[in-house]
Amino acid sequence: MRAATRTGWSRADWAGTADAMLRSVRPFASPRHARITLPGPVGGYGTEVDGLEGFARTFLLAGFRIAGERGADPDNVAQFYAEGIAAGTDPTSPERWVRLDEHPQAKVEAASLALALDLTRPWLWDRLDPAVQDRVVAYLAPAVGDPTYPRINWVWFRLVVQAFLRSVGGPWSADDVAEDLATHDGFLREDGWMADGHERAFDHYVGWALHVYPLLWSRMPGAAGFAEARRERDTALLDRYLLDAVHLVGADGSPLVQGRSLTYRFAAAAPFWAGVLAEVPSTPPGVLRRAATGVVRHFVDRGALDERGLLSLGWHGRWPAIKQAYSGPGSPYWAVKGMLGLTLPADHPVWTADELPLPVERGDYVRAVRAPGWLVGGTAADGVVRVVNHGTDHAVTGDTKGDSPLYARYGYSTATSPLLDHDSWANPHDQAVVLVDAEGRTSHRSGMDVGVTEVVDVDGVTVGLGFSSGPVRWLEPDEAQQHHGSGWTGRHHDAGTVAVHSLVRGPWEVRLVRVDAVTEDHPPTALRLCGWAVAGADVVPTEGPCVQADDGTRSKLTVLLGQTTGSGVSRHEDAGPLGPVAAVPWAQLSVVPGEWSAALLELARDTAARSAEPEVRLDLDGPTTWVTTRWPDGARTRVALS
């Protein structure tokens, strides 16, 4: 076992971090350890759920540690959690756990309990008093036949619990297992990607839930008879997914800042460890270890663990506004999924092999990821990964919700966060193409028709192409919102129809926009194009619609086509987790239905000089529109729009 050549972490560093996290939560345990209620405001589901959540999620990490050490346990972690299990399952105890038939969140936490008990069977479960074992079975049993599990990643909570129950002689239902596996199979999209339900919901849950749970479930004794026929296929799907997933990690280890439950932070490392456990053939273990370690170190090195060693609600440090309605003070500890690699013992080859570079460390790329409709671009000069989004909105075609900043923006990256303040949920301000009305409202696009994402080679120059279009609308948000991550609900009013095409190369995107129709009863007053939001302790506007954060991250927007009526930089206080101030370059243009507008968007941390003024020209050749582009580095391309 040795330190990694790129991240500097050996298995001992992983283990030391995990052990410190487990020690740090002990002062917040109830007298018999059944509840671990961490400091902070009470979560949306109440303090009893908070206590169960704190126990179950840290117990999962304890399970990884005990399993990976083959029972060696100098901190007596197994006894600590065994005492909590005895009290939590005792219906007469003042520390008893909320039951699965009392609150839906208990169904989530029950899966972590079952996984950890399965992983530590010889050292914990087998040593529990038989009466406690019976109480555990009784506590988990309401999962059997329960029709209320949502048809999203929650099907795996029921699958995991029933697999454990079956392995210890408890109740289980073959019909439930078949139903849940069939539901999961319905999530499958192209290239190993899965949607979290029927909507275009693509986010970190694809990796840390919809690929990780099948792998762990398949290794549980209670999955016998079901898992064998699926194992080869599921491994192949994970293998293919990981080919894309490693392209989504920045050189600094940051995962993409996109999707809900971002406070789970380094849970984003979990699918890489799943790949190691499954021995996927297409991505070397050295790359998977590099990705996983980079993600965890990214957060550890940036203050995710506070002065008490606790994970707070936030991203790097504490930022409570990142929470969803279901978030409580113990919720961030689902980050421990990203420490799944600790189940691998010290003599496993992954700990002795050299780390290998991430794709973004090997060179520039642009990659089309078909299922979520993403063009993924990485640049080696600054290590930033960017996504241009033409297919993900946590909605379905024709939906009329508002745009979720977590899903429906045109761009996400490892260096920026979408604006997440109240006004940005109601009115998109960053990475957006919006119509603006006389009151200053900006339009929403969720429910759009998605087109193609592809990569083409133009005389040796690689360009990504993407397209989406559809009706856009003004939104009058409902006063009460669910706050689960999807777009806001409310009354909507049609604003028009907008088509957007993207050409992606290096740190740049040429964004082509055509307003095809506008409403006559409430016509828009302008078309606004909004660039990347950069954040930090301070952000400084520079020449033109351009802004630079104190860490050197620069966002610039240059209008290439259209009648510009104004431009500038908008400033937003406490609107995201990457710094107290965020800023966005924007430009406003006249609305001329049927006419093209275009802008060049840039996001970069490098200081390379640009050798040419960017230009775009559109030409019609019969039914085909050709786009000729001169890029800031002088390269030229000519491509046909889809």
Salt bridges, closest charged atoms under 4 A:
ASP19 OD1 - ARG65 NE 2.78
GLU53 OE2 - ARG57 NH2 3.20
GLU69 OE2 - ARG11 NH1 2.70
GLU69 OE2 - ARG65 NH1 2.83
ASP75 OD2 - ARG23 NH1 2.89
GLU83 OE1 - HIS33 ND1 3.25
ASP101 OD1 - ARG99 NE 3.02
GLU102 OE2 - ARG96 NH2 2.97
GLU109 OE2 - ARG57 NH2 2.98
ASP118 OD1 - ARG121 NH2 2.55
ASP146 OD2 - LYS107 NZ 2.96
ASP176 OD1 - ARG158 NH1 3.55
GLU179 OE2 - ARG151 NH1 3.64
GLU179 OE1 - ARG158 NH2 3.37
ASP180 OD1 - ARG151 NH1 3.10
ASP180 OD2 - ARG158 NE 2.74
ASP185 OD1 - ARG230 NH2 2.72
ASP185 OD1 - ARG233 NH2 2.96
ASP191 OD2 - ARG240 NH2 3.61
ASP191 OD1 - ARG370 NH2 2.92
ASP196 OD2 - ARG260 NH2 3.52
GLU199 OE1 - HIS394 ND1 2.81
GLU199 OE2 - LYS401 NZ 3.19
ASP234 OD2 - ARG230 NE 3.79
ASP234 OD1 - ARG233 NH2 2.97
ASP244 OD2 - ARG240 NH1 3.15
ASP244 OD1 - ARG367 NE 2.63
ASP252 OD2 - ARG605 NH1 3.59
ASP301 OD2 - ARG297 NH2 3.00
ASP306 OD2 - ARG308 NH2 3.06
ASP354 OD1 - ARG2 NH2 2.56
GLU361 OE2 - ARG6 NH1 3.94
GLU361 OE2 - ARG290 NH2 2.87
ASP382 OD2 - ARG386 NH2 3.19
ASP393 OD2 - ARG200 NH2 2.71
ASP399 OD2 - LYS401 NZ 3.08
ASP423 OD2 - HIS429 NE2 2.64
ASP430 OD1 - ARG409 NE 3.29
ASP437 OD2 - ARG441 NE 2.81
ASP437 OD2 - HIS522 NE2 3.21
GLU439 OE1 - HIS522 NE2 3.69
GLU476 OE1 - ARG491 NH1 3.69
GLU476 OE2 - HIS493 NE2 2.84
GLU509 OE1 - ARG511 NH2 2.74
ASP516 OD1 - ARG514 NE 2.45
ASP538 OD1 - ARG571 NH2 3.92
ASP551 OD2 - ARG605 NH2 3.63
GLU573 OE2 - ARG571 NE 3.36
GLU602 OE2 - ARG554 NH2 3.06
GLU602 OE2 - ARG610 NH2 2.51
ASP606 OD1 - ARG610 NH2 3.45
GLU615 OE2 - ARG630 NH2 2.94
ASP619 OD2 - ARG617 NE 3.14
ASP633 OD2 - ARG505 NH2 2.68
